[in-house]
Amino acid sequence: MLLVVDIGNTHTVLGIYARDGQECLYHWRLASDRKKTEDEYAVLLLAMLQADGLQLDKLTAAAISSTVPPLVDVWQKLCRKYLHVAPLIVSLDIRTDLPICLDNPREIGPDRIVNSVAGRAKYGNSLIIIDLGTATTFDCVSAAGEFLGGVIAPGLSVSADALCNSTARLPRVEFDVPSRALATNTVQALQSGLVYGFAGLLDGIVRRLKMEMGGTVKVIFTGGLSATIAKVAETVDIVDSMLTLDGLKILYDMNRGAVDE
């Protein structure tokens, strides 16, 4: 079985795939903690596996994407020590079949490579892929399948934290969709501003990107808060919470010969 690891700034998402299958069989989410060692993460991994009736020795391959460089080394050590495999690390040094049209292609984050490769494989070309994580990334794929670039904006959680940390009396709230924008209490006012305001930001950027890209463009939402924001965003076509994990499986399959050597 294949272990895929998507390491973000806030959360790390794990998935299990059959080596010859395409569907994610199990997945879990845990906090990205730079202080944890490979042994501590191994204990967490083993506990999650055992809760679903799996054993560590069933994992015979791994693929990792990370926006947190220190944790790449930690998970690499875990894979070598406990799984006895050398994991595939997503970078421009592996096969992606994704032409990068950036001033400096080395600036692109691994997560954006993974999402773009997955988007092309699952939905074709001419895409805007929006990943709602700690940062909100907009990745634009042309009709010819090229990565054109995109936009990086603050994430919803970052915006909420900044608002609460910078004010004395505003509480933290759940990211629920309020029944209407016009609020009559503080909690609903915050929810309205965060959720409807964030949806408006996404819609505004998407409309501008579509004008610049031209043609028919499909908009994909992914990330932890994608389902919530998709309820009120006007420009979303598809919500795919498994896009990044599926992308790691796709990239592993593309590079399988080199990894297994």
Secondary structure, 3 states (H helix, E strand, C coil): CEEEEEECCCEEEEEEECCCCCCEEEEEEEECCCCCCHHHHHHHHHHHHHHCCCCHHHCCEEEEEECCHHHHHHHHHHHHHHHCCCCEECCCCCCCCCCECCCCHHHCCHHHHHHHHHHHHHHCCCEEEEEECCEEEEEEECCCCCEEEEEEEECHHHHHHHHHHCCCCCCCCCCCCCCCCCCCCHHHHHHHHHHHHHHHHHHHHHHHHHHHHCCCCEEEEECCCHHHHHCCCCCCCEECCCHHHHHHHHHHHHCHHHHHC
